[in-house]
Every structure is written in C-alpha cells, then in structure tokens.
C-alpha cells in the first residue's frame, strides 16, 4: 500500500508539471519557463495540412526553446544595471503614445483631396526629378494558340487605330486569345512585357527604336505586339506614369506640415499658459 501511494504521488507531481490549471498541456520547459499548448493558438492558419501544421508547430517550439536558453544565459551574464530597461521602456511607451496621437490628428485633419492641377503643377515644377530608371512602353499584346485560323485578321485589327477595329479586336481576343492586353493608354515597364513573351533582348533601347510592331512564335503560341509609344531610361518620365508617386509625395508633405504645425501650436500654447518652466 505504501509503495502504491508513493507512485501515485510521483504521478500526481508529474501531471502538475505538465498541466496548467487542470488540463493545460505543457509542450516544453526551459529552466523555470514553460511553453503551453495555448501559446500556439492561432499559429497555424486554417486549412493547413497535418504535415505542415506539425512542421510549423515544431519550428515555433524550437525557436522558443532557443530564445529561452539564450535569455537565461544573457540574464546570468548581465549586471542588474544592464538588465534595467526602465528608461528605454518609458521612452518607447512615450513614443507610442505620441505616434498614436499624431495618427489620430492626421486622420481627422489631413486634407487628402489633391486636384489634377496640383499634380500637374508639381510635375512641371520638379520635372527633372522624374527621370526613368527603366524603359517604359505603351503597347497592345495578343497571345494566340498556333492553330488559330484567323491570325491575319488579328494582325490587321491590331495595326488599326480605329475605335471600331479596336472593339472588334477585343471581341475576338475574348473568344480566341490565350492572353491579351489592349489598353495602350497606360505606361508599363518594358520588362513586364518581356515576362509575358519568351524572348531575350540584349539591348532594349535598340529593340524599341526598331520595332513598332513585333511578332514571336514558340512551340505553342504566337505573340503579336504593337507599340504605341516608348520612353528610354534616364529620360523624363511622362506625367501619367508619375501621378501616383506625385500624389503620395504631396500627401506626405501635407502630413509633415500638419504635424509640425500641431507640435508648434501645442508648445506655444503651453508656454503661454506657463505649463512648463526652464531652469
């Protein structure tokens, strides 16, 4: 009976070590630190396979163990002064408070409406700041299976600039093309087009200067391309291509100006009210 009681106590002690509260399972222990099953809640995305779930969980546990071992070693070897982060934590907390307050002010007070004239004026004023880092193009592109019967019609419509022919081309592409892009009003990177066509160009500038229309064939598809216009890198970037960037620049400048005014107003009001003293 004494022997049975002894083993029962050992078992109970073991269970207490591996369960938090009543049924919280412990997954790992490093010195006096425990990793519980609940600590992995939300770690594995829904729909993840069992194999991947196990791999993700094992990776997390391994990283936790490594971190705890390192922390233990660090605490052993650092002085109490080195382990005192009171000032750093206070500064970090203050920074977060100010950051949240500034974000709230920006959400409430920032004028986000930027007119087309403002965008254009900024572009005209700082045009030399908008130099292209890559070649850009306006183009139309059609990818056809090799056995497409009416390839000649596609070529004719692609070469035509009439609105009626463009509509007809769009209808044909919808029915027969494996892929297509017909919006030649937007500027896109030439490298993006080359990702769609399996060719290599060793000199992009020469290629663009010498090919208004281009076709290429591989073992499966015929690629038809018509260039409407192009701009070479290091030249001034066209306004439409820079509109989004200019919009972001103007908006960011407004944000900085707003925050600077806010900070100065708060400081000035505090000084007028004698809310602070300098010694």
Backbone as JSON, one array per atom type, in Angstrom:
{
  "sequence": "XXXXXXXXXXXXXXXXXXXXXXXXXXXXXXXXXXXXXXXXXXXXXXXXXXXXXXXXXXXXXXXXXXXXXXXXXXXXXXXXXXXXXXXXXXXXXXXXXXXXXXXXXXXXXXXXXXXXXXXXXXXXXXXXXXXXXXXXXXXXXXXXXXXXXXXXXXXXXXXXXXXXXXXXXXXXXXXXXXXXXXXXXXXXXXXXXXXXXXXXXXXXXXXXXXXXXXXXXXXXXXXXXXXXXXXXXXXXXXXXXXXXXXXXXXXXXXXXXXXXXXXXXXXXXXXXXXXXXXX",
  "N": [[0.83, -1.21, 0.0], [1.94, 1.26, 0.83], [3.87, 1.5, -1.12], [2.3, 1.78, -3.45], [1.02, 4.17, -2.89], [3.2, 5.9, -2.92], [4.02, 5.87, -5.65], [1.71, 6.95, -6.73], [1.78, 9.55, -5.76], [4.09, 10.47, -7.04], [3.22, 10.36, -9.71], [1.12, 12.21, -9.64], [2.56, 14.53, -9.09], [4.07, 14.72, -11.43], [2.05, 15.14, -13.32], [1.14, 17.61, -12.48], [3.27, 19.17, -13.24], [3.12, 19.09, -16.01], [0.66, 20.13, -16.76], [-1.25, 23.05, -16.94], [-3.34, 24.9, -14.81], [-6.08, 22.9, -14.94], [-6.21, 21.25, -17.22], [-4.26, 22.09, -19.08], [-1.88, 21.56, -21.37], [1.62, 21.13, -21.22], [4.16, 21.97, -23.48], [6.87, 22.39, -23.67], [9.78, 22.92, -21.62], [12.04, 25.15, -20.23], [14.48, 25.63, -18.04], [12.97, 27.49, -15.65], [10.86, 28.25, -17.15], [7.84, 27.79, -19.01], [6.28, 26.44, -21.89], [3.1, 26.5, -23.1], [0.32, 24.66, -24.48], [-1.7, 26.4, -25.27], [-0.27, 28.62, -26.0], [0.29, 28.35, -28.63], [-1.95, 28.96, -29.96], [-3.72, 30.03, -32.78], [-1.47, 30.05, -34.33], [-1.15, 28.28, -36.51], [-2.44, 28.57, -39.73], [-5.88, 28.32, -40.81], [-6.97, 25.44, -42.58], [-4.51, 24.39, -43.14], [-2.41, 21.64, -43.91], [-2.0, 18.51, -42.1], [0.65, 17.66, -41.97], [2.09, 20.01, -42.55], [1.17, 21.57, -40.44], [2.27, 20.29, -38.21], [4.96, 20.71, -38.79], [5.14, 23.54, -38.67], [4.44, 23.99, -36.01], [6.45, 22.57, -34.63], [8.67, 24.06, -35.46], [8.11, 26.53, -34.24], [8.17, 25.82, -31.52], [10.85, 24.97, -31.28], [12.19, 27.39, -31.84], [11.29, 28.89, -29.66], [12.42, 27.51, -27.49], [15.16, 27.87, -28.06], [15.3, 30.65, -27.81], [14.65, 31.01, -25.08], [16.77, 29.68, -23.82], [18.9, 31.29, -24.62], [18.1, 33.72, -23.45], [18.23, 33.03, -20.75], [20.98, 32.61, -20.46], [21.89, 35.17, -21.06], [20.77, 36.69, -18.96], [22.17, 35.65, -16.83], [24.71, 36.63, -17.25], [24.65, 39.38, -17.46], [24.78, 42.54, -15.78], [22.83, 43.96, -13.07], [22.27, 46.6, -13.64], [22.57, 46.6, -16.4], [20.42, 45.06, -17.06], [18.29, 46.62, -16.5], [15.75, 48.14, -17.96], [14.11, 50.28, -17.69], [14.16, 53.06, -18.36], [14.43, 52.94, -21.18], [12.07, 51.56, -21.85], [10.16, 53.36, -20.96], [10.67, 55.55, -22.63], [10.06, 54.35, -25.07], [7.35, 53.76, -24.69], [6.35, 56.39, -24.45], [6.91, 57.32, -27.01], [5.18, 55.7, -28.51], [2.7, 56.6, -27.57], [2.68, 59.29, -28.46], [2.89, 58.78, -31.19], [0.44, 57.47, -31.73], [-1.33, 59.52, -31.1], [-0.61, 61.47, -32.98], [-1.29, 60.11, -35.34], [-4.05, 59.97, -35.02], [-4.7, 62.69, -35.17], [-3.9, 63.22, -37.81], [-5.69, 61.59, -39.24], [-8.05, 62.91, -38.7], [-7.67, 65.57, -39.57], [-6.12, 65.85, -41.9], [-6.01, 67.01, -45.17], [-6.91, 65.22, -47.83], [-7.6, 65.54, -50.43], [-6.46, 65.97, -53.61], [-6.01, 67.85, -56.4], [-6.13, 67.51, -60.02], [-4.79, 69.61, -61.23], [-3.0, 70.38, -59.22], [-1.34, 68.15, -59.12], [-0.27, 68.23, -61.71], [1.01, 70.71, -61.69], [2.99, 70.31, -59.77], [4.47, 68.34, -61.03], [5.37, 69.76, -63.3], [6.98, 71.66, -62.07], [8.99, 70.18, -60.81], [10.09, 68.53, -62.72], [12.57, 67.49, -63.59], [13.22, 65.82, -61.58], [12.0, 63.52, -62.08], [13.15, 61.2, -63.55], [13.43, 58.41, -65.63], [14.1, 55.14, -64.46], [13.94, 52.8, -65.71], [13.1, 51.39, -68.94], [10.02, 52.28, -70.43], [6.78, 51.48, -71.79], [4.0, 51.94, -74.04], [1.61, 49.77, -75.13], [0.03, 47.13, -77.14], [-0.99, 43.76, -76.84], [-1.21, 40.42, -77.9], [-1.79, 37.02, -77.38], [-1.79, 34.07, -79.04], [-3.01, 30.74, -79.68], [-1.15, 28.45, -81.7], [-2.63, 27.25, -83.75], [-4.68, 28.96, -84.35], [-7.16, 30.08, -86.56], [-7.64, 32.59, -87.89], [-5.42, 34.41, -87.94], [-4.38, 36.48, -89.51], [-6.42, 38.36, -89.53], [-6.37, 39.2, -86.88], [-3.86, 40.49, -86.85], [-4.33, 42.6, -88.65], [-6.37, 44.06, -87.35], [-5.04, 44.71, -85.01], [-3.11, 46.46, -85.93], [-4.61, 48.58, -86.72], [-5.9, 51.78, -85.82], [-8.46, 52.56, -85.37], [-11.5, 53.07, -83.56], [-13.61, 51.34, -83.93], [-12.36, 49.04, -85.01], [-10.76, 48.36, -82.85], [-12.64, 47.62, -80.98], [-13.7, 45.35, -82.24], [-11.39, 43.78, -82.22], [-11.07, 43.36, -79.48], [-13.32, 41.78, -78.98], [-12.71, 39.49, -80.49], [-10.39, 38.63, -79.2], [-11.4, 37.97, -76.73], [-12.76, 35.65, -77.33], [-10.89, 33.92, -78.6], [-8.16, 34.32, -77.92], [-5.34, 33.31, -75.95], [-4.25, 34.96, -74.11], [-4.26, 38.49, -73.5], [-3.65, 42.04, -73.88], [-4.9, 45.16, -74.19], [-5.0, 47.83, -73.56], [-3.57, 50.53, -74.48], [-3.09, 53.02, -73.46], [-2.0, 53.33, -71.01], [1.13, 53.53, -69.27], [3.66, 51.13, -68.99], [6.21, 49.06, -67.5], [8.78, 47.98, -69.64], [10.07, 45.61, -69.1], [8.07, 44.16, -67.85], [6.44, 43.42, -69.94], [8.19, 41.77, -71.33], [8.28, 39.64, -69.64], [6.06, 38.27, -70.32], [6.5, 37.38, -72.85], [8.51, 34.97, -74.3], [11.29, 35.88, -75.01], [14.62, 37.13, -75.56], [16.17, 40.2, -75.17], [19.01, 41.88, -75.86], [19.67, 44.48, -76.0], [17.61, 46.72, -75.01], [16.87, 49.33, -75.69], [17.64, 49.64, -78.43], [16.01, 47.69, -79.52], [13.42, 48.71, -79.04], [13.51, 51.05, -80.52], [13.58, 50.08, -83.09], [11.38, 48.51, -83.6], [8.18, 48.82, -84.2], [5.96, 47.25, -84.55], [5.68, 43.83, -83.62], [6.26, 40.33, -83.76], [6.3, 37.04, -82.37], [7.08, 33.61, -82.18], [6.68, 30.57, -80.46], [6.89, 27.1, -79.5], [4.25, 26.68, -78.93], [2.61, 29.0, -78.93], [1.66, 32.06, -80.67], [2.85, 35.29, -80.58], [1.73, 38.56, -80.68], [2.58, 41.93, -80.95], [2.07, 45.42, -80.6], [3.59, 48.49, -80.47], [2.69, 51.52, -79.08], [3.95, 53.76, -78.05], [7.11, 54.72, -76.54], [9.47, 55.2, -73.86], [12.78, 55.93, -73.06], [15.04, 54.81, -70.52], [16.44, 57.1, -68.14], [15.48, 59.28, -69.43], [13.02, 61.98, -69.2], [10.35, 61.09, -67.21], [6.99, 60.38, -68.21], [4.1, 62.34, -67.33], [1.59, 60.92, -66.68], [2.6, 58.46, -65.83], [3.8, 59.08, -63.47], [1.91, 60.04, -61.74], [0.72, 58.74, -59.46], [2.92, 58.54, -57.76], [3.55, 61.27, -57.41], [1.23, 62.13, -56.18], [1.43, 60.76, -53.7], [3.74, 61.96, -52.71], [2.97, 64.67, -52.38], [0.91, 64.33, -50.54], [2.29, 63.25, -48.36], [3.95, 65.41, -47.75], [2.05, 67.27, -46.92], [1.17, 65.96, -44.64], [3.48, 66.01, -43.0], [3.78, 68.79, -42.7], [1.4, 69.37, -41.37], [1.76, 67.97, -38.92], [4.02, 69.27, -37.93], [2.99, 71.86, -37.55], [1.07, 71.27, -35.63], [2.67, 70.38, -33.47], [4.12, 72.72, -32.93], [2.04, 74.48, -32.26], [1.01, 73.31, -29.93], [3.22, 73.48, -28.23], [3.56, 76.29, -28.15], [1.12, 77.12, -26.99], [1.33, 75.88, -24.49], [3.49, 77.28, -23.45], [2.44, 79.89, -23.3], [0.55, 79.5, -21.33], [2.09, 79.04, -19.22], [2.76, 76.39, -18.61], [5.08, 75.02, -18.38], [8.42, 75.24, -17.06], [11.67, 76.58, -17.4], [14.85, 75.95, -16.11]],
  "CA": [[0.0, 0.0, 0.0], [2.83, 2.41, 0.86], [4.5, 1.6, -2.44], [1.3, 2.31, -4.39], [0.81, 5.57, -2.56], [4.39, 6.63, -3.35], [3.95, 6.07, -7.11], [0.58, 7.85, -7.01], [2.26, 10.91, -5.51], [5.01, 10.8, -8.14], [2.41, 10.59, -10.92], [0.4, 13.47, -9.45], [3.55, 15.59, -9.23], [4.39, 14.8, -12.85], [0.9, 15.76, -14.0], [1.11, 19.03, -12.12], [4.31, 19.81, -14.03], [2.8, 19.15, -17.43], [-0.66, 20.69, -17.0], [-1.51, 24.33, -16.31], [-4.69, 24.8, -14.29], [-6.48, 21.5, -14.83], [-5.93, 20.46, -18.42], [-3.42, 22.84, -20.0], [-0.73, 20.71, -21.61], [2.92, 21.78, -21.4], [4.85, 21.47, -24.67], [8.32, 22.47, -23.48], [10.21, 23.57, -20.38], [13.43, 25.58, -20.23], [14.72, 26.12, -16.69], [11.7, 27.67, -14.95], [9.88, 28.78, -18.1], [7.04, 26.74, -19.64], [5.52, 26.75, -23.11], [1.85, 25.75, -23.02], [-0.37, 24.41, -25.75], [-2.47, 27.6, -25.62], [0.64, 29.61, -26.57], [0.34, 28.12, -30.07], [-3.25, 29.3, -30.52], [-3.68, 30.94, -33.92], [-0.19, 29.96, -35.04], [-1.31, 27.55, -37.77], [-3.6, 29.06, -40.48], [-6.93, 27.35, -41.11], [-6.81, 24.74, -43.85], [-3.16, 23.87, -43.29], [-2.35, 20.18, -43.81], [-1.46, 17.99, -40.84], [2.1, 17.63, -42.07], [2.59, 21.39, -42.42], [0.84, 22.03, -39.09], [3.29, 19.74, -37.32], [6.22, 21.38, -39.09], [5.06, 24.92, -38.16], [4.44, 23.93, -34.55], [7.79, 22.16, -34.21], [9.55, 25.2, -35.68], [7.82, 27.53, -33.21], [8.67, 25.3, -30.24], [12.31, 25.0, -31.33], [12.61, 28.79, -31.71], [11.01, 29.31, -28.29], [13.45, 26.9, -26.64], [16.42, 28.56, -28.32], [15.22, 32.0, -27.24], [14.7, 30.92, -23.62], [18.14, 29.32, -23.45], [19.71, 32.49, -24.82], [17.7, 34.69, -22.43], [18.77, 32.57, -19.47], [22.42, 32.87, -20.49], [22.07, 36.63, -21.01], [20.45, 37.16, -17.61], [23.25, 35.21, -15.94], [25.97, 37.32, -17.52], [24.48, 40.83, -17.47], [24.62, 43.14, -14.47], [21.48, 44.46, -12.8], [22.12, 47.86, -14.38], [22.38, 46.26, -17.81], [19.1, 44.44, -17.22], [17.27, 47.61, -16.17], [15.3, 48.82, -19.19], [13.03, 51.19, -17.3], [14.2, 54.29, -19.15], [14.15, 52.61, -22.59], [10.65, 51.21, -21.97], [9.4, 54.6, -20.79], [10.83, 56.3, -23.89], [9.32, 53.64, -26.12], [5.94, 53.98, -24.4], [6.05, 57.78, -24.8], [6.92, 57.4, -28.48], [3.94, 55.07, -28.99], [1.58, 57.49, -27.25], [2.75, 60.41, -29.4], [2.61, 58.24, -32.53], [-1.0, 57.23, -31.84], [-1.99, 60.83, -31.1], [-0.36, 62.1, -34.28], [-2.1, 59.4, -36.34], [-5.44, 60.4, -34.85], [-4.79, 64.05, -35.72], [-3.8, 63.13, -39.27], [-6.95, 61.03, -39.75], [-9.13, 63.89, -38.54], [-7.41, 66.9, -40.1], [-5.36, 65.9, -43.14], [-6.76, 67.2, -46.42], [-6.41, 64.21, -48.77], [-8.04, 65.85, -51.79], [-5.41, 66.57, -54.44], [-6.59, 68.04, -57.73], [-5.29, 67.23, -61.19], [-3.93, 70.78, -61.44], [-1.91, 70.32, -58.24], [-0.43, 67.1, -59.57], [0.41, 68.71, -62.91], [1.91, 71.81, -61.31], [4.14, 69.73, -59.08], [5.27, 67.66, -62.06], [6.03, 70.79, -64.12], [7.97, 72.35, -61.26], [10.1, 69.29, -60.43], [10.15, 67.54, -63.79], [13.88, 66.85, -63.67], [13.33, 64.79, -60.53], [11.29, 62.33, -62.53], [13.88, 60.53, -64.63], [13.13, 56.98, -65.65], [15.14, 54.18, -64.11], [13.77, 51.69, -66.64], [12.35, 51.71, -70.15], [8.59, 52.06, -70.31], [6.12, 51.37, -73.1], [2.56, 51.82, -74.24], [1.56, 48.69, -76.12], [-1.04, 46.14, -77.16], [-0.35, 42.45, -76.88], [-2.15, 39.3, -78.06], [-1.16, 35.7, -77.36], [-2.71, 33.18, -79.75], [-2.57, 29.37, -79.97], [-0.59, 28.37, -83.06], [-3.63, 26.79, -84.72], [-5.74, 29.95, -84.52], [-7.37, 30.15, -88.01], [-7.74, 33.93, -88.47], [-4.31, 35.22, -87.43], [-4.24, 37.67, -90.35], [-7.41, 39.34, -89.06], [-5.83, 39.74, -85.63], [-2.78, 41.42, -87.19], [-4.92, 43.78, -89.28], [-7.07, 44.83, -86.33], [-4.06, 45.22, -84.07], [-2.41, 47.58, -86.58], [-5.55, 49.68, -86.94], [-6.12, 52.64, -84.66], [-9.86, 52.99, -85.3], [-12.24, 52.6, -82.39], [-14.41, 50.18, -84.35], [-11.47, 47.88, -85.12], [-10.32, 48.0, -81.51], [-13.76, 46.89, -80.36], [-13.72, 44.04, -82.88], [-10.22, 43.05, -81.73], [-11.37, 42.95, -78.11], [-14.28, 40.68, -79.06], [-12.0, 38.3, -80.98], [-9.48, 38.19, -78.15], [-12.21, 37.34, -75.68], [-13.18, 34.32, -77.79], [-9.86, 33.03, -79.11], [-6.79, 34.55, -77.43], [-4.94, 32.7, -74.69], [-3.99, 36.08, -73.22], [-4.16, 39.73, -74.28], [-3.65, 43.33, -73.17], [-5.21, 46.1, -75.27], [-5.03, 49.21, -73.06], [-2.3, 51.17, -74.84], [-3.03, 54.38, -72.93], [-1.2, 53.3, -69.79], [2.55, 53.24, -69.38], [4.1, 49.98, -68.2], [7.61, 48.72, -67.66], [9.06, 47.08, -70.76], [10.42, 44.31, -68.54], [6.83, 43.43, -67.56], [6.02, 42.81, -71.21], [9.13, 40.69, -71.66], [7.94, 38.48, -68.82], [4.97, 37.56, -70.98], [6.97, 36.87, -74.14], [9.78, 34.26, -74.04], [12.39, 36.29, -75.87], [15.68, 37.87, -74.88], [16.66, 41.36, -75.9], [20.28, 42.27, -75.24], [19.69, 45.94, -75.98], [16.2, 47.09, -75.03], [16.69, 50.61, -76.38], [17.68, 49.38, -79.87], [14.82, 46.91, -79.88], [12.25, 49.59, -79.07], [13.67, 52.01, -81.61], [13.49, 49.42, -84.38], [10.21, 47.64, -83.7], [6.87, 49.38, -83.85], [5.16, 46.04, -84.4], [6.59, 42.7, -83.41], [5.63, 39.04, -83.51], [7.24, 36.0, -81.98], [6.41, 32.31, -82.13], [7.39, 29.46, -79.84], [6.32, 25.81, -79.88], [2.82, 26.61, -78.58], [1.84, 30.22, -79.13], [2.1, 33.18, -81.5], [2.73, 36.52, -79.8], [1.64, 39.76, -81.51], [2.76, 43.13, -80.13], [2.15, 46.72, -81.27], [3.99, 49.56, -79.55], [2.12, 52.84, -79.36], [5.0, 54.73, -77.73], [8.06, 54.23, -75.55], [10.39, 56.16, -73.26], [14.02, 55.27, -72.67], [15.5, 55.15, -69.18], [17.19, 58.34, -67.96], [14.72, 60.4, -69.99], [11.99, 62.46, -68.28], [9.2, 60.2, -67.14], [5.74, 61.08, -68.54], [3.26, 62.7, -66.2], [0.67, 59.86, -66.22], [3.34, 57.38, -65.17], [4.26, 59.56, -62.17], [0.81, 60.63, -60.98], [0.57, 58.11, -58.15], [4.08, 58.93, -56.95], [3.4, 62.69, -57.06], [0.13, 62.16, -55.2], [1.97, 60.31, -52.41], [4.71, 62.96, -52.26], [2.21, 65.83, -51.91], [0.18, 63.92, -49.33], [3.26, 63.11, -47.28], [4.38, 66.77, -47.37], [0.95, 67.84, -46.14], [1.18, 65.29, -43.34], [4.61, 66.55, -42.24], [3.45, 70.18, -42.37], [0.33, 69.33, -40.37], [2.34, 67.55, -37.65], [4.9, 70.35, -37.47], [2.13, 72.94, -37.04], [0.47, 70.77, -34.4], [3.68, 70.39, -32.42], [4.45, 74.11, -32.61], [0.88, 75.06, -31.58], [0.94, 72.75, -28.57], [4.34, 74.07, -27.48], [3.28, 77.72, -27.96], [0.02, 77.24, -26.02], [1.85, 75.5, -23.18], [4.35, 78.38, -23.0], [1.57, 81.0, -22.94], [-0.16, 79.15, -20.09], [3.11, 78.75, -18.2], [2.66, 74.98, -18.25], [6.4, 74.47, -18.11], [9.42, 76.2, -16.64], [13.04, 76.21, -17.71], [15.75, 76.39, -15.02]],
  "C": [[0.86, 1.26, 0.0], [3.5, 2.62, -0.49], [3.56, 2.2, -3.46], [1.07, 3.79, -4.16], [1.98, 6.43, -3.04], [4.34, 6.91, -4.85], [2.79, 6.99, -7.51], [0.99, 9.3, -6.82], [3.21, 11.38, -6.6], [4.23, 11.14, -9.4], [1.68, 11.93, -10.83], [1.33, 14.65, -9.63], [3.92, 15.8, -10.68], [3.28, 15.48, -13.61], [0.85, 17.25, -13.71], [2.14, 19.8, -12.92], [3.86, 20.03, -15.47], [1.4, 19.68, -17.74], [-0.82, 21.99, -16.23], [-2.98, 24.38, -15.97], [-5.06, 23.32, -14.2], [-6.09, 20.68, -16.05], [-5.17, 21.24, -19.48], [-2.11, 22.08, -20.19], [0.53, 21.55, -21.84], [3.63, 21.13, -22.59], [6.36, 21.49, -24.51], [8.61, 23.2, -22.18], [11.69, 23.9, -20.52], [13.69, 26.26, -18.9], [13.38, 26.28, -15.99], [10.6, 28.23, -15.86], [9.17, 27.63, -18.81], [6.37, 27.28, -20.9], [4.29, 25.86, -23.12], [1.2, 25.62, -24.39], [-1.13, 25.64, -26.21], [-1.59, 28.68, -26.24], [0.75, 29.48, -28.09], [-0.97, 28.47, -30.75], [-3.12, 30.34, -31.63], [-2.4, 30.89, -34.73], [-0.35, 29.35, -36.43], [-2.55, 28.05, -38.49], [-4.6, 27.95, -40.75], [-6.71, 26.73, -42.48], [-5.43, 24.17, -44.08], [-3.15, 22.36, -43.09], [-1.73, 19.77, -42.49], [0.06, 18.02, -40.83], [2.69, 19.02, -41.87], [2.31, 21.95, -41.03], [1.88, 21.57, -38.09], [4.62, 20.45, -37.51], [6.25, 22.8, -38.53], [5.16, 24.92, -36.64], [5.82, 23.56, -34.02], [8.78, 23.32, -34.36], [9.37, 26.26, -34.61], [8.4, 27.1, -31.86], [10.2, 25.37, -30.18], [12.83, 26.42, -31.16], [12.4, 29.31, -30.28], [12.09, 28.78, -27.34], [14.78, 27.62, -26.81], [16.43, 29.96, -27.69], [15.34, 31.97, -25.72], [16.09, 30.57, -23.11], [19.05, 30.54, -23.54], [19.39, 33.55, -23.77], [18.29, 34.31, -21.07], [20.27, 32.88, -19.38], [22.7, 34.36, -20.37], [21.84, 37.16, -19.61], [21.56, 36.8, -16.62], [24.48, 36.1, -16.06], [25.86, 38.84, -17.56], [24.3, 41.33, -16.04], [23.19, 43.64, -14.29], [21.22, 45.77, -13.53], [21.86, 47.61, -15.86], [21.0, 45.68, -18.08], [17.96, 45.41, -16.89], [16.91, 48.42, -17.42], [14.19, 49.82, -18.91], [12.99, 52.43, -18.18], [13.86, 54.03, -20.61], [12.67, 52.31, -22.8], [9.78, 52.45, -21.84], [9.47, 55.45, -22.05], [10.03, 55.67, -25.01], [7.81, 53.84, -25.94], [5.52, 55.4, -24.8], [5.99, 57.96, -26.32], [5.64, 56.82, -29.07], [2.73, 55.96, -28.74], [1.53, 58.66, -28.23], [2.39, 59.96, -30.8], [1.11, 58.04, -32.74], [-1.76, 58.55, -31.9], [-1.83, 61.52, -32.45], [-1.18, 61.43, -35.38], [-3.56, 59.8, -36.25], [-5.65, 61.79, -35.42], [-4.76, 64.04, -37.24], [-5.11, 62.61, -39.86], [-8.06, 62.07, -39.72], [-8.92, 65.16, -39.36], [-6.69, 66.96, -41.45], [-6.28, 66.02, -44.35], [-6.17, 66.25, -47.47], [-6.84, 64.47, -50.22], [-6.94, 66.59, -52.54], [-5.94, 66.65, -55.87], [-5.59, 67.68, -58.82], [-4.32, 68.38, -61.45], [-2.74, 70.78, -60.47], [-0.87, 69.29, -58.64], [0.4, 67.59, -60.75], [1.4, 69.8, -62.57], [3.16, 71.29, -60.62], [5.06, 69.05, -60.09], [6.05, 68.68, -62.9], [7.18, 71.46, -63.35], [9.2, 71.49, -60.99], [10.32, 68.2, -61.48], [11.48, 66.79, -63.84], [14.13, 65.84, -62.55], [12.69, 63.48, -60.95], [11.97, 61.73, -63.76], [13.67, 59.03, -64.51], [14.34, 56.13, -65.27], [15.07, 52.94, -65.0], [13.03, 52.17, -67.88], [10.87, 51.41, -69.92], [7.94, 52.11, -71.68], [4.6, 51.5, -72.96], [2.39, 50.8, -75.36], [0.22, 47.94, -76.07], [-0.4, 44.78, -77.42], [-1.42, 41.37, -76.98], [-1.36, 38.0, -78.13], [-2.16, 34.69, -77.91], [-2.16, 31.75, -79.83], [-2.13, 29.27, -81.42], [-1.62, 27.99, -84.12], [-4.8, 27.75, -84.87], [-5.93, 30.23, -86.01], [-7.27, 31.54, -88.63], [-6.67, 34.87, -87.94], [-4.18, 36.53, -88.21], [-5.21, 38.76, -89.9], [-6.94, 39.99, -87.75], [-4.76, 40.79, -85.93], [-3.33, 42.72, -87.76], [-5.59, 44.68, -88.24], [-6.1, 45.45, -85.32], [-3.33, 46.44, -84.64], [-3.3, 48.8, -86.76], [-5.74, 50.49, -85.66], [-7.57, 53.05, -84.49], [-10.56, 52.36, -84.11], [-13.05, 51.35, -82.73], [-13.55, 48.92, -84.43], [-10.97, 47.42, -83.75], [-11.41, 47.22, -80.76], [-13.84, 45.48, -80.91], [-12.56, 43.18, -82.38], [-10.47, 42.53, -80.32], [-12.32, 41.76, -78.09], [-13.61, 39.38, -79.51], [-11.07, 37.74, -79.9], [-10.23, 37.46, -77.05], [-12.56, 35.9, -76.04], [-12.0, 33.38, -78.06], [-8.47, 33.19, -78.5], [-6.55, 33.81, -76.11], [-4.66, 33.77, -73.64], [-3.92, 37.34, -74.08], [-4.18, 40.93, -73.35], [-3.8, 44.4, -74.24], [-5.24, 47.57, -74.82], [-3.69, 49.89, -73.33], [-2.22, 52.62, -74.38], [-2.16, 54.46, -71.67], [0.25, 52.97, -70.09], [2.91, 52.09, -68.45], [5.58, 49.73, -68.43], [7.79, 47.73, -68.81], [9.41, 45.68, -70.25], [9.18, 43.49, -68.18], [6.3, 42.75, -68.81], [6.91, 41.62, -71.55], [8.9, 39.45, -70.8], [6.84, 37.64, -69.46], [5.39, 36.92, -72.3], [8.35, 36.24, -73.95], [10.89, 34.61, -75.03], [13.42, 37.02, -75.04], [16.11, 39.03, -75.77], [17.91, 41.86, -75.18], [20.45, 43.78, -75.18], [18.26, 46.42, -76.13], [15.97, 48.37, -75.83], [16.68, 50.41, -77.9], [16.44, 48.63, -80.32], [13.61, 47.82, -80.01], [12.32, 50.59, -80.22], [13.41, 51.38, -82.97], [12.28, 48.51, -84.55], [8.96, 48.39, -83.25], [5.87, 48.25, -83.66], [6.1, 44.85, -84.35], [5.77, 41.43, -83.22], [6.68, 37.98, -83.23], [6.47, 34.7, -81.8], [7.3, 31.3, -81.39], [6.67, 28.17, -80.22], [4.82, 25.72, -79.66], [2.01, 27.82, -78.99], [2.5, 31.17, -80.13], [1.84, 34.44, -80.7], [2.76, 37.71, -80.75], [1.7, 40.99, -80.61], [2.78, 44.37, -81.02], [2.49, 47.77, -80.23], [3.37, 50.87, -79.99], [3.16, 53.92, -79.12], [5.96, 54.1, -76.74], [8.91, 55.39, -75.04], [11.61, 55.39, -72.75], [14.44, 55.72, -71.28], [16.47, 56.34, -69.2], [16.53, 59.53, -68.65], [13.66, 60.82, -68.97], [10.77, 61.56, -68.35], [7.92, 60.96, -67.48], [4.86, 61.28, -67.31], [2.32, 61.58, -65.76], [1.36, 58.74, -65.46], [3.75, 57.77, -63.75], [3.14, 60.07, -61.27], [0.67, 60.04, -59.58], [1.71, 58.51, -57.22], [3.96, 60.38, -56.5], [2.31, 62.86, -56.01], [0.65, 61.81, -53.8], [2.95, 61.33, -51.83], [3.98, 64.18, -51.67], [1.5, 65.51, -50.6], [1.12, 63.8, -48.13], [3.76, 64.47, -46.8], [3.29, 67.46, -46.53], [0.93, 67.26, -44.72], [2.27, 65.85, -42.45], [4.31, 67.98, -41.79], [2.4, 70.24, -41.26], [0.9, 68.98, -38.99], [3.27, 68.62, -37.08], [4.09, 71.5, -36.88], [1.51, 72.53, -35.71], [1.45, 70.83, -33.24], [3.99, 71.81, -31.97], [3.3, 74.77, -31.86], [0.79, 74.58, -30.13], [2.02, 73.37, -27.69], [4.06, 75.54, -27.16], [2.2, 77.93, -26.91], [0.49, 76.9, -24.61], [2.72, 76.61, -22.6], [3.5, 79.57, -22.55], [0.88, 80.76, -21.6], [0.8, 78.86, -18.94], [3.02, 77.3, -17.69], [4.02, 74.33, -18.03], [7.35, 75.6, -17.73], [10.8, 75.68, -16.99], [13.96, 76.77, -16.63], [17.17, 76.43, -15.52]]
}
